[in-house]
Amino acid sequence: MTDPQLPPPPGAVPPVPPAPSFPQESVAGAVPPPPPAYASAPVAPYAPAGGYGQPAAPAAPPGAYQVPVGGYAAPAGTYTAPETTPKRSGALGLLALGLSILAAVIVPIIGGVSAFEVGRRLPQGISGSTSDLGFLSPARDQVLWTELSFWAGTLLGIAAIVLGIIAIRKKQGRGAGIAALIVAVLGAVVFFVAVFTAFAVGGAAGYATFTT
């Protein structure tokens, strides 16, 4: 017989009696306890990053160099390609150049021929009385042609100068417009030189014929 105050010897631990089981009796009117509720997060539909059917781009590691959104802005002062503008027609400058050539070449020729005939028909020239224009009657038609050529050259020269200035301002045949201005200004000098020279030569030819 062992002392109850001493610990039991090894291997002599009494077995633990099983827990008493009670029969489950259903009580009328008793509500069974509800099952435990588990909070579940709603599952979102699958949407791959970058659009359907495209794999998501791998994320850059921390500290890696990233390109800014929208690309790089061009620094100020850098060279940019000039905008292409439609080339303007140079017809206006060519028209001004054509009018100036008429005023500086064709008109002086017509005026020179008429002045030569005036000098030849009036061998004494205009040394007579200028108050009476009856001395011009022998060369009346030639004088009229000389006068018409003068006014025609004047109008053509003015038109060439105006169109040349417009062509230069609007850049429609700028080179031809500049040339038209120069030729039109020189045309007035050419006309007077051609007319007076032809008149002098015609007068000398008429005087030689008159004296013989």
WOPEBEL-V209156 format. One record per residue. RES is the residue in three letters. OMEGA is omega in whole degrees, -180 to 180 (999 if undefined). D_LAST is the distance of its C-alpha to the last C-alpha in whole Angstrom. Layout:
RES_OMEGA_D_LAST ; RES_OMEGA_D_LAST
This chain:
MET_-175_194 ; THR_179_191 ; ASP_-179_191 ; PRO_-179_189 ; GLN_-179_187 ; LEU_177_186 ; PRO_-179_183 ; PRO_179_183 ; PRO_180_183 ; PRO_180_180 ; GLY_-179_180 ; ALA_180_183 ; VAL_-179_180 ; PRO_180_181 ; PRO_-180_179 ; VAL_-179_177 ; PRO_180_178 ; PRO_-179_175 ; ALA_-179_174 ; PRO_179_175 ; SER_-179_174 ; PHE_179_174 ; PRO_179_173 ; GLN_180_170 ; GLU_179_171 ; SER_180_169 ; VAL_-178_169 ; ALA_178_169 ; GLY_-180_166 ; ALA_179_165 ; VAL_179_161 ; PRO_180_160 ; PRO_180_158 ; PRO_179_154 ; PRO_-180_152 ; PRO_-180_150 ; ALA_179_147 ; TYR_178_144 ; ALA_180_141 ; SER_180_138 ; ALA_178_134 ; PRO_-178_132 ; VAL_179_130 ; ALA_177_127 ; PRO_-176_125 ; TYR_177_123 ; ALA_-179_120 ; PRO_179_118 ; ALA_179_116 ; GLY_178_112 ; GLY_-177_112 ; TYR_175_114 ; GLY_-180_114 ; GLN_180_113 ; PRO_180_115 ; ALA_180_115 ; ALA_-180_113 ; PRO_180_115 ; ALA_179_116 ; ALA_178_114 ; PRO_180_117 ; PRO_179_118 ; GLY_-180_115 ; ALA_-180_113 ; TYR_-178_109 ; GLN_177_108 ; VAL_180_104 ; PRO_179_103 ; VAL_-179_103 ; GLY_179_100 ; GLY_-179_98 ; TYR_176_97 ; ALA_180_94 ; ALA_179_91 ; PRO_-178_91 ; ALA_178_88 ; GLY_179_85 ; THR_-178_85 ; TYR_175_82 ; THR_-179_82 ; ALA_-180_79 ; PRO_179_77 ; GLU_180_77 ; THR_178_74 ; THR_180_72 ; PRO_-178_70 ; LYS_-179_66 ; ARG_-179_64 ; SER_179_61 ; GLY_-178_57 ; ALA_-178_55 ; LEU_177_55 ; GLY_178_53 ; LEU_177_51 ; LEU_177_50 ; ALA_179_49 ; LEU_178_47 ; GLY_178_45 ; LEU_179_44 ; SER_177_43 ; ILE_175_41 ; LEU_-178_39 ; ALA_-175_38 ; ALA_-176_37 ; VAL_-174_35 ; ILE_-178_34 ; VAL_176_33 ; PRO_178_31 ; ILE_179_29 ; ILE_179_29 ; GLY_180_28 ; GLY_178_25 ; VAL_179_24 ; SER_179_24 ; ALA_177_22 ; PHE_179_19 ; GLU_176_19 ; VAL_180_19 ; GLY_-180_17 ; ARG_-180_14 ; ARG_177_15 ; LEU_-177_15 ; PRO_179_12 ; GLN_177_15 ; GLY_-179_17 ; ILE_180_21 ; SER_180_21 ; GLY_-179_22 ; SER_180_25 ; THR_178_27 ; SER_178_30 ; ASP_-178_28 ; LEU_179_27 ; GLY_180_25 ; PHE_179_21 ; LEU_-176_22 ; SER_178_23 ; PRO_-179_19 ; ALA_-175_21 ; ARG_-179_24 ; ASP_-179_26 ; GLN_177_24 ; VAL_179_25 ; LEU_178_29 ; TRP_178_29 ; THR_179_28 ; GLU_178_31 ; LEU_178_33 ; SER_178_32 ; PHE_-179_33 ; TRP_177_37 ; ALA_177_37 ; GLY_179_37 ; THR_180_39 ; LEU_179_42 ; LEU_179_42 ; GLY_179_42 ; ILE_178_45 ; ALA_179_47 ; ALA_179_46 ; ILE_-179_48 ; VAL_180_51 ; LEU_177_52 ; GLY_178_51 ; ILE_179_54 ; ILE_179_56 ; ALA_179_56 ; ILE_-179_57 ; ARG_-178_60 ; LYS_179_61 ; LYS_177_61 ; GLN_-174_59 ; GLY_-175_56 ; ARG_180_56 ; GLY_178_54 ; ALA_177_51 ; GLY_178_52 ; ILE_178_51 ; ALA_179_48 ; ALA_178_47 ; LEU_-178_47 ; ILE_-178_45 ; VAL_-180_42 ; ALA_178_42 ; VAL_179_42 ; LEU_-179_39 ; GLY_179_37 ; ALA_179_37 ; VAL_-179_35 ; VAL_-178_33 ; PHE_-177_32 ; PHE_178_30 ; VAL_-179_29 ; ALA_-178_27 ; VAL_-178_26 ; PHE_178_24 ; THR_179_23 ; ALA_179_21 ; PHE_179_20 ; ALA_179_19 ; VAL_178_17 ; GLY_176_16 ; GLY_179_14 ; ALA_179_12 ; ALA_180_11 ; GLY_179_10 ; TYR_179_9 ; ALA_178_6 ; THR_-177_5 ; PHE_-178_6 ; THR_178_4 ; THR_999_0
